[in-house]
Amino acid sequence: MTTPNASLPLRCWAEIDLAALERNLRLIRGSLPPHIRYVAVVKADAYGHGLQQVAARLMHAGADLFAVANIAEAAQLRELGPGWPILVLSPLLPDEDRFVAEYDVAATVSSREEVDRLEAAGRLAGRPLQVHLKIDTGMGRLGVWHERAVALASAIAEAPHLRLAGVFTHFASPDDDPAFTEEQRRRFLSALAACGLPGADPGALYVHADNSAGLETMPGASPFNAVRIGLLQFGILPHPGSFLNQVHTEPVFSFRTRVGLVKSLPAGNTVSYGRTRTLARDSTVAVLCAGYGDGIARALSNRGSVLIRGARCPILGRVTMDQTIVDVTDVPGVACGDEAVLVGSQGSDEISIGEFSRWADTIPWETLCSVTKRVPRIYKTALGT
């Protein structure tokens, strides 16, 4: 375990278990057909876990391709070394095109304009650039509309300085609308057939549609040979009905703070800004060293709980920028400096990222991305068992 500055005590921190991350990748890989390649989605600072630390461990564990959101993330990832395949999932700005060659990444292409721009960038670089053709099957975001995919695929094939490295789509509601997901899959397969893809060398071409929530890829005649894995590699199952529900991954992320003050308040007293909570009894409260400036959403006010000494302690009143007040009346011996768990295990209890997110009326993706930069990430690296 490492700390950003060993001389400073931690007030609020996130623990990232890289050993659990590696075990998760190996479990997921073991559940997939052998021909399916592992696309590790590490955008948004690897969902708040730390891009370079996570990617380095996933490289060690055998990920096949890394997917990031933008060129800046690709540049940060490329610092780890040459050769690792990187896909930029978002559209490029015109003044970013030249970096596709500089950082040796694959670009997502959704339009003829992008094909022309990247062909010019490849010509300037003196070598072909890799692209993944994105097909819109109903998400309505990136991608060429599936009925017009043939023309764009032909344009890529005719561009001497572009090389098609992959083709993919994105499901809009894989967790709660299986009928529409199946329609999107049908549209994608039809577009692939119309384009003559995956073509003569399917092993070189990444064909991917599924992620952790919508995985249906199976061996056999299916052209799919890759799956995008995001939350699941961090031990968070996006959807209970997923094919990968059978994979019992471990949580990688935990979120912790400490008690800064313990005090007594009389019944009838109000707590925190706005006086949204009135104490029904004489109470002992603990003031935690973290608030919404660290990633405890204000929506948890009067709703969420934390673990202190293995017991659940409800949040009282509004979460403030730097502190959160909790009720410890029924937990004997709570003292300044005690650890309070926001997400994770303590004693025999656990607050999962899913539960924490539901209290905040949000989703785990947003929760992870909302833990701010002032919260140090502490990396546990030993593989263990």
N, C-alpha and C positions, 0 to 999 in steps of 0.2 A: 504494500500500500504506500502511495506517495501523496504528499501534500504540497500545495503551491508555495507555502512558506512555513517551514516547520517551526519557526519561532513564534508564530501567531496562533493562538488557540482558535479552533473552529467554532463559530457561532451558528452557522447554517451550512449544510453541505449535501451534496448528492454522492452516493456511493455507486460506482459502476463496476460490476463484477465481470471482468473480461474473461475469466475462466468459465463462468456460466454461459457467456456469449458463445465461446468456442464449443462448448458441449451442445448448446442449442443448434448451432449450424450442423454439427455432425448428426444429431438426431433428425433434423429436418431432411438432410441429405439421405439418411438411411431410409426414410419413409417414401422417397420419390423414386420413380423408375430410373434405372441407371442412365438413360439417355437424356434426362432432364438436367439442364444446366442451371446453376444457382446465380441469379442476378441479385446482388445485395444492394438494396436501396438505402443509401446513407445520406440523403439530402437533409437540409436543415440541421447541419452539424450532427449528422447521424441521429436525428430525432432528439437532439439535445444531449446525447451521450458523449459527444466529442468525436469529430470526424476522423482525425488522424489516428487516434488511439484505437477506435473501433475498427477502422479499415485495416490497420496493421494487423490486428488480431484475426480478422476475417481472411486476410491474405494468407496468414499462417495456417488457417483452418481449411483453406481451399475454395474460397469463393471464385466464381468464374468471371464475373463482370460486375463493375460497380456503377450504380446509377445515381447521379447527382442532379440538382435542380438547375445549376447555372455554371458559367465558365469560372467564376471565382472559386466555387467549391471544387471544380475540376482541377484548377491550379493548385489548390491546397492539397488535394489528394495526390497529384502528380509529384509533389515534393517527396513522397515516400519511395519513389523510384520509377524507372521506365518499365514499359512492357505490360503493365496491368491494364486490361481493357476498361475504358470509362465511357459511359453514355450520358450525355447531357439531355435531360428529359424536357426542359423548357425551350421555347423558341429563342434563337439568338438575335441580338441586335446587330444591325449592319456593321458597326465598328468592333464587334466581337468576332466576326467571321475568321479573321486571320489567326486567332488563337486556337482554332480547331487543329491547324497544322502544328502550331508551336507546342501545344500540350499533348498532341497525339491522342485526340479524343474523337468519339463518334457523335455527330449532331443529329437531332431529331428534325425530320423534314415533313412539313405539312402542306407546302404550296409550291407552285412553279417558281415564284419569286425567290424562295429559299434555295431551290435547286440552282437557279442561275447565279445567285450570289456565291454559293459555296463552290460551284464550278469555277467561277472567277478566282476565288481564294485558293483553290487547288492548283489552278494554272499558275498563279503567282508563286505558290510554294514549290512548284515543280514536281508535284506528286499527287496521287489520288487521295482524297479525303473520304473517311468512312461516314456513312449516314445510315440511320434507321428510318424507314418509312413508317409514319404514323397514320393509321386509318381510323377515322371517326365513325364508329358504329352506333352512336347514340348518346355519347357523353356530351357532345356539343361544345367541347373545349378545343384541344389541339387535334390535328389530323385532317387529312383530306377526306371529304365525305365518301363513304364506301362505294357509292355508285360512280364516283369519278376517280377511283384509285388507279385504274388502268393507265390513264393518260399520264399521271404523275410517276408511276412506276416506269413507264416507257421513257420519260424524260430523264430519270436517273440513269437508266440503262444506256442512254445515248450520250450521256455526259462523260467525256474521256477522263476527267479528273475527279470523278466520284466513284465510290465503290459501295454497293449496297451490302451492309453488314447485318441488317436485321429488319424485321417488320413486326409491328405490334399495334395493339389497340388497348383501350382502357374501359373497364366495365363501370357503369354508373352506380348500380345498386346491387352488388353481388351478395350482400349480407341480408337483404330483405325483399328482393324482387327476382326470384329465380327465373320466372317466365321471361322477363325482359333481358336478363343476363343470357339466357339461352338464345333469344332473338339476336342479341349482339354477337354471340358466338357464331350463329348461322351466317349473319351478314359478313363477318370477318372471313370465315372459311370460303364463302362465295367470292369475296373480293380477292382472296389469295388465288383461288382457282382461275378467276378471270385474268389475273396478272401473270399467270404461269409461275407462281411462287409456291414453295420455296426454291424450285429450280433444280439445276443439275448437281449442286453441292449443298444439300440441306444441312450437312454437318457444320459448314462454315457460317451459315446464316442463322442468326438468332430469330426464332419465331415465338413470340410471347404475348399472352393476353391475360394470364391469371396472376393474382397476387395472393397473399395469405388468406384473405377473406373469401375469394371466389375460386379457389383451386379445384379444377375438375380434370386437369391434364392427366391422361392415362397413356400407357404404351399401346402399340399397335399401329394402325394406319394414320393416326392423328399427326398433323404436321408440327404440332407444338413441341418444342425441344428446350424451352426455358421457362422459368417462373420467377416473378419478382417477389422477393421476400423483404418486407419492411418490419412491421411491428413484431411479427412472430419470432424473429431472431432475437428480439429483446425480451422474450418470455411473455408476450402479451397476445392472446388469441383475439383477433379482431371480430370473429364471428363464430359462435358455438357450433354452427352447422357446417363449418368448413371441413373439407377433406382432411385437413391437417389437425383437426380436433383430437385425433388419436395421438399426436405428438405432445408429450408432456414436457414442455420447455420450462425453464426456470426464469424467474424474474431477474433481470440484469440491473435494474435501476431501483434505488431507494433514496428517499428524500428525508433528511433529518435536521433537527435544530436542537436548541438547548433552552432550558428554563433560565430566564434572566432575573426573575423576581417572584417571590411567593408572598402573598399578603392576605389579610382577612378583610371581608366587607360585610356590612350588616344587611339583613333582609330589607327589601324595599329600595335598595340602592340601584341606580341604573349603571350600565356598563358601556363604555366606548362611545365613539362619535354617534351622534344622532339619537342616543339614548334608546336604542332599539331593543334592549334586553333589561328587564327588571328582575332582580334576584328575589326568588320566592322564599329563601331561607338564608340564615347566616351562612356565609360561604368562604371557602379558601380558594383563591384563584392563583393561577400561575401565568406570568407574562412571558411569552416565548420570544426568542430573539430572531423572529422572521415574520414577514407580512407579505402584502401583495408586491412589494418591491423585490421580493425573492421568488415569487411564484405561487403563493397561497392566494387563490382567487378570492375576490371580495364576495363572490357568490357563496362561499363557504360560511359566511357570517351567519351565526345562529343555526347552522345546519351540519357542518362537518365535525369530526372528532380527531383527536391525536392519541397516540399510545404513550403513556408515561408509566414507568414501572410495570409494564405489561397490562395496564388497564386503559380502557377507553375514557377519554376526558373530552367532553363536548366543548366546542367553541362558543364563547359568550360574546354577544354583541358583534359589532362590525370588525372585520379584519382591517388593520391599518397598514400603512406603508412598511413599517419596520417592526411592528410587534403584533402579536395575536394573543388574546386572553382566553384561557381555558379554565374550566371548573375542575379542581382537584380535591374538592371537599371529601370525597369518598375514597381517596387514595392516600393512605397514611405515609408520612415521611418525605413527601416531595420537597426537594431542596434546590436552591440555586445551583446551576451547572448540570442538573439531570438532563439526560437525553430525552427528546420528544420525537416520536416517529410520525411523520406526515404520510409517507408512503413506504411500506415495508413491514417487516416482522419485528416483534419484540415480545419476549416471553412466549406464550402459546397463541397469541393473536396476531393478525395481519390485517393491514389496510392495503388493499390492492390498488393499482393505478386505475382500474375500472371503477372501484367504489369511490375513490377520491374524485374522479372525473364526473361521476353521476351527481355527487353532492354539488358540484360546480356547474351542473347543466351543460357539460361539454363532453368531449371525446378524448381518449388517451393521447391521440396525436397532438391535440392542442395543449393538453396538460404538459406533456414532455417538452414541447417547444416553448412553453411559457416560463419554465424555470430559468431565471435570469442569469446573466453573466457574472453577477456579483456572488453567485453561489458556486464555490469551488467544487470541481469534480474530483473525487478521490477514487483512484483506480486500484482495484484488487486484481492481481495478476496470476497468482498461483493456480495451477490447473486443478489440483486436488482430485476428488473422485466425483 
